[in-house]
Amino acid sequence: MVREKIIITGASSGLGEGMAREFAARGRSLGLAARRIDRLESLAGQLESSARRVAVRQLDVTDADAVPVAFEALSEDLGGVDRVIVNAGLGKGAPIGTGHAAANMETVQTNLVGALAQADAAMEIFRRQNAGHLVLVSSMSAVRGLPKAQTAYSASKAGVSALGQGLRAELAGSPITVTVLLPGYIETDINRGVKTSMMTDTERGVKAMVAAIESERARAAVPAWPWTPISWALRYLPESLSARLI
């Protein structure tokens, strides 16, 4: 099944922008949402020659009342919606108990509470039309909690993964499908400064994400190599061994 009409949040930069470019190259209709409307409008102008249609809406996903309004408006602009990619996220944080609780709270508010607001708005549309594909962009850090400045981030992404698992269980056998993506280290602003030999360049990472989305797999570590075996190891190895992987 080809999902022609796609909403992507957090589309003004990073993986969201990359996915928008990739889906535009495939001739899809795109509804793009993010806080930075100037960047969205610039991106839309660049995609108009390849995408079937591009619509944009300014959106802060932590504003729960604004999310369904934006999704309904984008759906109307596109003439419907087949897929929603919940991608908007924040990577700031600090070791817990070091006097920077506000940064950690903001990360959880954006990544988890914001994702819940987006999932709720998307599911309202999908339940009404009895069809759709919900994609939740989680993280490899959801599999095993990360230390120090990444602890709140990994906790927020674990919540996103659990949200997807619960919805999949509820919707099994229905015309509504749910995919949870677990990206590893992909070169974006959120990973700037991370020192690792396992960093994937943005283009390869985005292509892996789009391929997993198009296949509508329930759960996908991306890119598959090396992150599929690493995700298994993080889930099942003793903590004394898995800690060496993170």
C-alpha positions as CSV (number, residue, x, y, z in Angstrom):
1,M,0.0,0.0,0.0
2,V,1.3,3.4,-1.0
3,R,0.6,6.1,1.6
4,E,0.3,9.2,-0.5
5,K,-0.5,11.9,2.1
6,I,1.9,12.2,4.9
7,I,2.2,14.5,7.9
8,I,5.7,14.9,9.4
9,T,6.4,16.9,12.6
10,G,9.8,18.4,13.5
11,A,10.2,18.8,9.8
12,S,12.3,22.0,9.8
13,S,15.6,20.3,10.3
14,G,17.5,17.0,11.0
15,L,15.7,13.7,10.4
16,G,12.3,15.4,9.8
17,E,13.7,17.5,7.0
18,G,15.5,14.5,5.6
19,M,12.4,12.4,5.5
20,A,10.4,15.2,3.9
21,R,13.0,15.5,1.1
22,E,13.0,11.7,0.6
23,F,9.2,11.4,0.5
24,A,9.0,14.5,-1.8
25,A,11.4,12.7,-4.2
26,R,8.9,9.9,-4.3
27,G,6.1,12.2,-5.3
28,R,4.1,12.2,-2.1
29,S,1.9,15.0,-0.6
30,L,3.4,16.4,2.5
31,G,2.0,18.2,5.5
32,L,5.0,19.7,7.4
33,A,4.9,21.0,11.0
34,A,7.5,22.6,13.3
35,R,8.0,25.6,15.4
36,R,10.3,27.4,12.9
37,I,7.8,28.4,10.2
38,D,10.4,30.3,8.2
39,R,12.5,27.2,7.8
40,L,9.3,25.2,6.9
41,E,8.3,27.7,4.2
42,S,11.8,27.7,2.8
43,L,11.8,23.9,2.7
44,A,8.3,23.8,1.1
45,G,9.6,26.0,-1.7
46,Q,12.4,23.6,-2.4
47,L,10.1,20.6,-2.4
48,E,7.3,21.9,-4.6
49,S,8.9,20.8,-7.8
50,S,9.0,17.1,-6.7
51,A,6.3,16.6,-4.1
52,R,2.7,16.3,-5.3
53,R,1.6,18.9,-2.7
54,V,3.2,20.6,0.3
55,A,1.4,22.3,3.1
56,V,3.0,23.8,6.3
57,R,1.8,24.7,9.7
58,Q,3.7,26.2,12.7
59,L,3.4,23.9,15.7
60,D,4.8,23.6,19.1
61,V,4.0,20.0,20.1
62,T,4.0,20.8,23.8
63,D,0.9,22.9,23.2
64,A,-1.6,20.0,23.4
65,D,-4.5,22.1,22.3
66,A,-2.7,23.2,19.1
67,V,-1.7,19.8,17.9
68,P,-5.1,18.5,16.8
69,V,-5.9,21.9,15.2
70,A,-2.7,21.7,13.1
71,F,-3.3,18.1,12.1
72,E,-6.8,18.7,11.0
73,A,-5.7,21.8,9.1
74,L,-2.9,19.8,7.3
75,S,-5.3,17.0,6.6
76,E,-7.7,19.4,5.0
77,D,-4.9,21.0,3.0
78,L,-3.8,17.6,1.7
79,G,-7.3,16.3,1.0
80,G,-6.8,13.7,3.7
81,V,-3.9,11.9,5.6
82,D,-2.6,8.4,5.2
83,R,0.4,8.5,7.5
84,V,1.6,10.6,10.5
85,I,5.2,10.6,11.4
86,V,5.6,11.7,15.1
87,N,9.2,13.0,14.8
88,A,9.4,16.3,16.8
89,G,11.9,15.9,19.6
90,L,14.4,17.6,21.9
91,G,17.8,16.3,23.0
92,K,18.8,18.7,25.8
93,G,19.4,17.4,29.3
94,A,21.7,17.2,32.3
95,P,22.7,14.6,34.9
96,I,19.8,14.2,37.3
97,G,20.3,16.0,40.6
98,T,22.8,18.6,39.3
99,G,20.5,21.6,39.4
100,H,19.3,21.5,35.8
101,A,15.9,19.9,36.3
102,A,14.2,22.3,33.9
103,A,16.2,21.0,30.9
104,N,15.2,17.4,31.7
105,M,11.6,18.3,32.2
106,E,11.5,20.2,28.9
107,T,13.0,17.1,27.1
108,V,10.3,14.8,28.6
109,Q,7.6,17.3,27.9
110,T,8.5,17.6,24.3
111,N,9.5,14.0,23.5
112,L,6.9,12.0,25.5
113,V,4.0,14.3,26.4
114,G,4.3,16.0,22.9
115,A,4.3,12.5,21.3
116,L,1.2,11.5,23.2
117,A,-0.6,14.7,22.0
118,Q,0.4,13.9,18.4
119,A,-0.5,10.3,18.6
120,D,-3.9,11.2,20.0
121,A,-4.6,13.8,17.2
122,A,-3.5,11.3,14.6
123,M,-5.5,8.5,16.0
124,E,-8.6,10.6,16.1
125,I,-8.3,11.1,12.3
126,F,-7.4,7.4,11.7
127,R,-10.3,6.1,13.8
128,R,-12.7,8.3,12.0
129,Q,-11.6,7.1,8.6
130,N,-10.8,3.5,9.8
131,A,-7.4,3.6,8.2
132,G,-3.9,5.1,8.6
133,H,-0.3,4.5,9.5
134,L,1.1,6.0,12.7
135,V,4.9,6.2,12.9
136,L,6.6,7.0,16.3
137,V,10.3,8.0,16.1
138,S,11.8,6.6,19.3
139,S,15.5,5.9,19.8
140,M,18.0,3.2,20.5
141,S,18.3,4.8,23.9
142,A,14.8,3.5,24.7
143,V,16.1,0.0,24.8
144,R,18.5,0.6,27.7
145,G,18.6,3.7,29.8
146,L,21.6,6.0,29.1
147,P,23.7,7.7,31.8
148,K,24.3,11.3,32.8
149,A,22.9,13.9,30.4
150,Q,21.1,11.3,28.4
151,T,19.0,9.7,31.2
152,A,15.9,11.9,30.8
153,Y,16.1,11.6,27.0
154,S,16.3,7.9,27.1
155,A,13.4,7.7,29.6
156,S,11.2,9.9,27.3
157,K,12.0,7.7,24.3
158,A,11.2,4.5,26.3
159,G,7.8,6.1,26.9
160,V,7.4,6.6,23.2
161,S,8.2,3.0,22.5
162,A,5.7,1.8,25.1
163,L,3.1,4.1,23.6
164,G,3.6,2.4,20.2
165,Q,3.5,-1.1,21.7
166,G,0.3,-0.4,23.5
167,L,-1.4,0.9,20.4
168,R,-0.1,-2.0,18.3
169,A,-1.7,-4.4,20.7
170,E,-5.0,-2.6,20.7
171,L,-5.1,-2.2,16.9
172,A,-3.8,-5.7,15.9
173,G,-5.8,-6.9,12.9
174,S,-7.3,-3.5,12.2
175,P,-6.7,-1.3,9.1
176,I,-4.6,1.1,11.3
177,T,-0.9,0.2,11.6
178,V,1.7,1.4,14.0
179,T,5.5,1.5,13.5
180,V,8.1,2.3,16.2
181,L,11.5,3.4,14.8
182,L,14.6,3.1,16.9
183,P,17.4,5.2,15.3
184,G,20.9,4.7,16.4
185,Y,23.5,7.4,16.0
186,I,22.6,9.4,12.9
187,E,24.5,12.6,12.1
188,T,22.1,15.5,13.0
189,D,22.3,18.5,15.3
190,I,21.0,16.4,18.2
191,N,24.1,14.1,18.0
192,R,26.5,16.9,17.3
193,G,29.6,16.4,19.5
194,V,29.0,12.7,20.1
195,K,32.2,10.7,19.6
196,T,31.5,7.3,18.3
197,S,32.6,5.0,15.4
198,M,29.0,4.0,14.9
199,M,27.7,7.3,13.6
200,T,25.8,7.0,10.3
201,D,25.7,9.9,7.9
202,T,22.4,11.7,7.5
203,E,21.5,10.5,4.0
204,R,22.1,6.9,4.8
205,G,20.2,7.2,8.1
206,V,17.2,8.9,6.5
207,K,17.0,6.3,3.7
208,A,17.0,3.5,6.3
209,M,14.2,5.2,8.2
210,V,12.1,5.8,5.1
211,A,12.6,2.2,4.0
212,A,11.5,0.9,7.4
213,I,8.5,3.3,7.4
214,E,7.4,2.2,3.9
215,S,7.6,-1.5,4.9
216,E,5.3,-0.7,7.9
217,R,7.3,-2.9,10.2
218,A,6.1,-3.0,13.8
219,R,9.5,-2.2,15.2
220,A,12.7,-1.3,13.4
221,A,16.2,-0.4,14.5
222,V,17.8,1.9,11.9
223,P,20.1,1.5,10.1
224,A,19.6,-2.2,10.5
225,W,23.4,-2.7,10.7
226,P,24.7,-2.5,13.3
227,W,21.7,-1.5,15.4
228,T,19.5,-4.6,15.1
229,P,22.0,-6.8,16.8
230,I,22.9,-4.0,19.2
231,S,19.3,-3.6,20.2
232,W,19.1,-7.3,21.0
233,A,22.2,-7.1,23.0
234,L,21.0,-4.1,25.0
235,R,17.7,-5.9,25.8
236,Y,19.1,-9.2,26.9
237,L,22.8,-9.0,28.0
238,P,23.6,-8.4,31.7
239,E,24.1,-4.8,32.6
240,S,27.8,-5.3,33.2
241,L,28.2,-6.2,29.5
242,S,25.6,-4.0,27.9
243,A,27.1,-0.9,29.6
244,R,30.1,-1.3,27.3
245,L,27.8,-0.7,24.3
246,I,26.5,2.6,25.5
